[in-house]
């Protein structure tokens, strides 16, 4: 039942457009879904959602976070014939944009492509640069585009409905990164309605993760929790073009022990790693360990806020990252949810989590 319910919930949220800085529609829907299960819900000026649930006993404040935005583009210009130019907001790749269906501020569009019959031999092997790509929304003039309600600064996102493979555990579509974890957070609040946990749970749905972890930075400063658990997805390498990182779908949630590189990355605290593994072993839940300098999550910002927030991450492997055909395994989300719930319900067993034992 969890997998079917999760898939249907994700299908709804993944279809809603919400690129960085333009998350209004998805934020509104998430608020509607989580508000009945929270003691209090607040939205700040950036669009971060704070949902609060008080446990039956006193205890620490723990923040569990996901991000609402998906990779996208923004309209940068409109020419006299009604074609749009764009700039990326997040990890959009030119190679994955050509000839795609897109949503432009609620309107259907396509990323134009020069007909194969007209391409030179060189053009057939070359990926167009972003400045040469354009979007066709079916308009004949700039004035017609403006009359449609499309203007410079509007959001452009993929159109790609979530679907299931013949293997019903595998799903495919856009925005699995990170609407999947928004669903997990909503389900956590539903599950904890009995309030059988200690302390204060703050569910954060952060904005603008894809353009520099921006929402989580200010939200963590506002909440200042004792602990944080970040939920996100992570690239995997179980395809023919993969590399030596041993991460694959269907093998359980992933703990990113090293994510990102240099000053913008995170090295997960050893005590948090050991804590998560201990709960996973108690529940006999499979897990994976990742050391990957490319790619990161909101944990990289959260653990540096104020005096430092002790943070861990549970991430979920998906193939074809930052594409309209991301692929994931429902069993990974089910196992991750069981692990997350058990950790929150038993925060009294976490111990001091001091740096030195």
C-alpha positions as CSV (number, residue, x, y, z in Angstrom):
1,X,0.0,0.0,0.0
2,X,2.9,2.4,0.8
3,X,4.3,2.1,-2.7
4,X,1.0,2.8,-4.5
5,X,0.1,5.7,-2.2
6,X,3.6,7.2,-2.5
7,X,3.6,6.8,-6.3
8,X,0.2,8.5,-6.7
9,X,1.2,11.3,-4.3
10,X,4.5,11.9,-6.1
11,X,2.7,11.8,-9.5
12,X,0.7,14.8,-8.4
13,X,3.5,16.8,-7.0
14,X,6.0,16.1,-9.8
15,X,3.7,17.4,-12.4
16,X,3.4,20.8,-10.7
17,X,6.0,23.2,-12.2
18,X,8.3,24.9,-9.7
19,X,11.7,26.1,-10.8
20,X,14.0,28.0,-8.5
21,X,12.5,31.3,-7.4
22,X,9.2,30.4,-9.1
23,X,7.9,27.8,-6.6
24,X,4.6,29.5,-5.8
25,X,2.3,26.8,-7.2
26,X,4.1,23.8,-5.7
27,X,4.5,25.6,-2.3
28,X,0.8,26.3,-2.2
29,X,-0.1,22.7,-2.8
30,X,2.4,21.3,-0.3
31,X,1.0,23.7,2.3
32,X,-2.5,22.4,1.6
33,X,-1.3,18.8,2.0
34,X,0.7,19.2,5.2
35,X,-1.3,21.8,7.1
36,X,-4.0,19.4,8.5
37,X,-1.2,17.4,10.1
38,X,0.9,20.2,11.7
39,X,0.4,22.2,14.8
40,X,1.6,25.3,12.9
41,X,2.6,26.1,9.4
42,X,4.4,29.2,8.3
43,X,5.8,30.5,4.9
44,X,8.6,33.0,4.8
45,X,9.2,35.7,2.2
46,X,11.4,33.3,0.0
47,X,8.8,30.5,0.0
48,X,10.3,28.2,2.6
49,X,7.6,26.1,4.4
50,X,8.0,25.5,8.1
51,X,5.6,22.9,9.5
52,X,5.8,22.3,13.3
53,X,4.7,19.2,15.3
54,X,5.2,19.0,19.1
55,X,5.9,15.6,20.6
56,X,4.3,14.3,23.8
57,X,7.4,14.8,25.8
58,X,10.0,17.6,26.0
59,X,13.1,17.2,24.0
60,X,15.3,18.7,21.3
61,X,14.2,20.4,18.1
62,X,14.9,18.3,15.1
63,X,14.5,19.6,11.5
64,X,13.7,17.2,8.7
65,X,14.1,19.0,5.3
66,X,13.4,18.5,1.6
67,X,13.4,21.1,-1.2
68,X,10.5,22.0,-3.4
69,X,12.3,23.4,-6.5
70,X,13.2,21.5,-9.6
71,X,15.8,22.4,-12.2
72,X,14.5,24.8,-14.9
73,X,15.1,27.8,-17.1
74,X,13.9,31.3,-17.2
75,X,12.6,33.4,-20.2
76,X,15.4,35.8,-21.0
77,X,14.1,37.4,-24.2
78,X,11.1,37.4,-26.6
79,X,11.8,38.1,-30.3
80,X,9.5,39.8,-32.7
81,X,8.3,36.5,-34.1
82,X,7.2,35.2,-30.7
83,X,10.1,32.8,-30.0
84,X,11.6,32.8,-26.5
85,X,15.2,32.7,-25.4
86,X,16.2,31.3,-22.0
87,X,18.8,31.1,-19.2
88,X,19.1,28.0,-17.0
89,X,18.1,28.0,-13.3
90,X,19.7,24.9,-11.9
91,X,21.5,22.0,-13.7
92,X,19.7,22.1,-17.0
93,X,21.8,20.5,-19.8
94,X,21.6,21.7,-23.4
95,X,21.8,18.1,-24.6
96,X,18.6,17.2,-22.6
97,X,16.7,20.3,-23.7
98,X,16.7,20.0,-27.5
99,X,13.2,19.0,-28.8
100,X,11.6,18.7,-25.4
101,X,8.1,19.6,-24.4
102,X,8.1,22.4,-21.8
103,X,5.8,24.3,-19.5
104,X,6.2,28.1,-19.8
105,X,4.4,29.9,-17.0
106,X,1.4,27.4,-17.5
107,X,1.6,27.4,-21.3
108,X,2.6,24.5,-23.5
109,X,5.8,24.9,-25.5
110,X,8.6,23.0,-27.2
111,X,12.3,23.7,-27.4
112,X,12.8,24.2,-31.1
113,X,15.2,22.0,-33.1
114,X,16.5,22.5,-36.6
115,X,15.1,19.9,-39.0
116,X,17.4,17.0,-39.6
117,X,17.0,17.5,-43.3
118,X,18.5,21.0,-43.0
119,X,21.4,20.2,-40.6
120,X,24.9,20.1,-41.9
121,X,27.1,17.1,-41.1
122,X,28.8,19.1,-38.4
123,X,25.5,20.3,-36.9
124,X,24.3,16.7,-36.6
125,X,27.1,15.9,-34.1
126,X,27.1,19.2,-32.2
127,X,25.0,20.1,-29.1
128,X,23.6,23.7,-29.5
129,X,24.7,26.2,-26.8
130,X,22.1,27.6,-24.5
131,X,22.2,31.0,-26.2
132,X,21.2,29.3,-29.5
133,X,18.2,27.4,-28.1
134,X,14.7,28.8,-28.2
135,X,11.2,27.9,-27.1
136,X,8.1,27.9,-29.4
137,X,4.9,28.5,-27.6
138,X,2.8,28.7,-30.8
139,X,2.7,32.5,-30.9
140,X,3.3,34.6,-34.1
141,X,4.6,37.8,-32.4
142,X,6.0,39.3,-29.3
143,X,2.7,41.0,-28.6
144,X,0.9,37.6,-28.8
145,X,3.3,36.1,-26.3
146,X,2.8,39.0,-23.8
147,X,-1.0,38.7,-24.3
148,X,-0.7,35.0,-23.2
149,X,0.7,36.1,-19.9
150,X,4.3,35.2,-20.7
151,X,7.1,37.7,-20.0
152,X,10.8,37.9,-19.3
153,X,11.6,36.2,-16.0
154,X,8.9,33.5,-16.3
155,X,9.7,29.9,-15.5
156,X,10.4,27.1,-18.0
157,X,10.2,23.5,-16.8
158,X,10.0,20.1,-18.5
159,X,6.7,18.4,-19.3
160,X,7.2,14.7,-18.4
161,X,4.5,12.8,-16.5
162,X,5.5,10.3,-13.9
163,X,5.0,6.7,-15.1
164,X,5.7,3.1,-13.9
165,X,7.7,0.5,-15.7
166,X,6.4,-3.1,-16.2
167,X,8.4,-3.7,-13.0
168,X,6.0,-1.8,-10.8
169,X,8.6,-0.8,-8.3
170,X,10.4,1.4,-10.9
171,X,9.2,4.9,-11.7
172,X,10.2,7.5,-14.3
173,X,9.6,11.2,-14.8
174,X,10.8,14.7,-14.0
175,X,11.2,16.3,-10.6
176,X,11.7,13.0,-8.7
177,X,14.5,15.3,-7.4
178,X,13.1,16.3,-5.0
179,X,9.3,16.1,-4.9
180,X,9.8,12.5,-3.8
181,X,11.2,13.7,-0.5
182,X,8.5,16.3,-0.1
183,X,6.1,13.4,-0.2
184,X,8.1,11.6,2.4
185,X,8.0,14.6,4.7
186,X,4.2,15.0,4.4
187,X,3.8,11.3,5.1
188,X,6.0,11.6,8.2
189,X,3.7,14.2,9.6
190,X,0.7,12.0,8.9
191,X,2.3,9.0,10.6
192,X,3.3,11.0,13.7
193,X,-0.2,12.2,14.5
194,X,-0.1,10.2,17.7
195,X,2.8,12.5,18.8
196,X,4.7,9.5,20.3
197,X,8.1,11.2,20.1
198,X,10.0,13.7,22.2
199,X,10.8,17.3,21.4
200,X,9.8,19.4,18.4
201,X,9.7,18.3,14.8
202,X,10.1,21.0,12.2
203,X,9.5,20.0,8.7
204,X,11.2,22.3,6.3
205,X,10.4,22.4,2.6
206,X,13.2,24.7,1.3
207,X,13.3,26.7,-1.9
208,X,16.1,27.4,-4.4
209,X,18.2,24.4,-3.5
210,X,19.1,23.9,-7.2
211,X,20.8,27.3,-7.4
212,X,23.0,27.3,-4.3
213,X,21.1,25.9,-1.3
214,X,19.7,29.3,-0.7
215,X,16.4,28.6,1.1
216,X,17.8,26.1,3.5
217,X,20.5,28.5,4.5
218,X,18.1,31.2,5.9
219,X,15.6,28.6,7.1
220,X,18.2,26.8,9.2
221,X,19.3,30.1,10.7
222,X,15.7,30.8,11.7
223,X,14.9,27.4,13.2
224,X,18.4,26.7,14.7
225,X,17.6,23.0,15.5
226,X,19.8,20.8,17.6
227,X,19.7,18.1,14.8
228,X,18.8,18.0,11.1
229,X,18.0,15.2,8.7
230,X,18.2,16.2,5.1
231,X,16.1,14.2,2.5
232,X,17.2,14.4,-1.1
233,X,18.0,12.2,-4.1
234,X,21.4,11.2,-5.4
235,X,22.9,10.2,-8.7
236,X,23.6,6.5,-9.1
237,X,26.0,4.6,-11.3
238,X,24.4,1.3,-12.1
239,X,24.0,1.9,-15.8
240,X,26.4,1.1,-18.6
241,X,27.8,4.6,-18.6
242,X,28.4,4.6,-14.8
243,X,31.7,4.9,-13.0
244,X,33.2,3.3,-9.9
245,X,30.9,4.7,-7.3
246,X,28.9,1.7,-6.0
247,X,25.5,3.3,-5.9
248,X,22.4,1.7,-7.5
249,X,18.6,1.9,-7.4
250,X,16.8,-0.8,-5.3
251,X,19.7,-1.3,-2.9
252,X,18.3,1.0,-0.2
253,X,18.7,4.7,0.8
254,X,22.2,6.3,0.6
255,X,24.2,8.1,3.2
256,X,26.4,10.6,1.4
257,X,29.5,10.7,3.6
258,X,31.2,13.1,1.3
259,X,29.2,15.3,-1.0
260,X,30.2,18.4,-3.0
261,X,33.7,19.6,-3.2
262,X,35.7,22.3,-1.5
263,X,34.0,24.9,0.6
264,X,30.5,24.2,-0.6
265,X,30.5,20.5,0.4
266,X,29.8,18.4,3.4
267,X,31.6,15.6,5.3
268,X,28.9,13.9,7.3
269,X,29.7,13.8,11.0
270,X,31.0,10.3,12.0
271,X,28.6,10.2,15.0
272,X,25.6,10.9,12.7
273,X,26.8,8.2,10.3
274,X,27.0,5.6,13.1
275,X,23.6,6.6,14.5
276,X,21.8,6.1,11.1
277,X,23.6,2.8,10.5
278,X,22.6,1.6,14.0
279,X,18.9,2.2,13.3
280,X,19.1,0.7,9.8
281,X,20.7,-2.5,11.2
282,X,18.1,-2.7,14.0
283,X,15.3,-2.6,11.3
284,X,17.3,-4.8,8.9
285,X,17.0,-2.1,6.3
286,X,19.5,-2.1,3.4
287,X,21.6,1.0,3.0
288,X,24.4,2.3,0.8
289,X,27.4,4.6,1.6
290,X,28.5,7.2,-0.9
291,X,31.7,9.2,-1.3
292,X,31.0,11.5,-4.2
293,X,32.6,14.9,-4.6
294,X,30.2,15.9,-7.5
295,X,26.7,17.0,-6.4
296,X,25.5,18.0,-3.0
297,X,22.3,18.7,-1.0
298,X,21.0,21.3,1.5
299,X,23.1,19.6,4.2
300,X,26.1,21.5,2.9
301,X,24.5,24.7,3.9
302,X,22.7,23.6,7.0
303,X,25.7,22.2,8.9
304,X,27.5,25.5,8.8
305,X,24.7,27.7,10.1
306,X,25.2,29.7,13.4
307,X,27.4,27.6,15.7
308,X,27.0,24.5,13.5
309,X,24.1,22.1,13.2
310,X,24.7,18.4,13.6
311,X,23.2,17.1,10.4
312,X,22.8,13.8,8.5
313,X,21.3,13.0,5.2
314,X,19.2,10.2,3.8
315,X,19.3,10.3,0.0
316,X,17.6,8.2,-2.6
317,X,19.3,6.9,-5.7
318,X,17.9,7.9,-9.1
319,X,19.2,7.3,-12.6
320,X,19.5,10.0,-15.3
321,X,19.8,12.8,-12.8
322,X,18.6,16.3,-13.8
323,X,16.7,14.9,-16.8
324,X,13.0,14.6,-17.7
325,X,13.4,10.8,-17.3
326,X,14.8,10.3,-13.9
327,X,14.3,6.7,-12.7
328,X,14.0,5.5,-9.1
329,X,12.9,2.5,-7.2
330,X,9.8,2.7,-4.8
331,X,11.4,0.2,-2.4
332,X,14.2,2.6,-1.6
333,X,11.7,5.3,-0.6
334,X,9.7,2.7,1.5
335,X,12.8,1.6,3.3
336,X,14.0,5.2,3.8
337,X,10.6,6.2,5.3
338,X,10.7,3.3,7.8
339,X,14.2,4.3,8.9
340,X,13.3,8.0,9.2
341,X,10.1,7.3,11.2
342,X,12.0,5.0,13.6
343,X,14.7,7.6,14.2
344,X,12.2,10.4,15.0
345,X,10.1,8.2,17.3
346,X,13.2,7.1,19.2
347,X,15.2,10.4,19.5
348,X,15.6,9.6,23.2
349,X,17.9,6.8,22.2
350,X,20.2,9.1,20.1
351,X,22.5,9.8,23.1
352,X,24.8,12.8,23.3
353,X,26.3,12.4,19.8
354,X,29.4,14.1,21.1
355,X,32.4,14.5,18.8
356,X,34.6,12.5,21.2
357,X,33.2,9.3,22.8
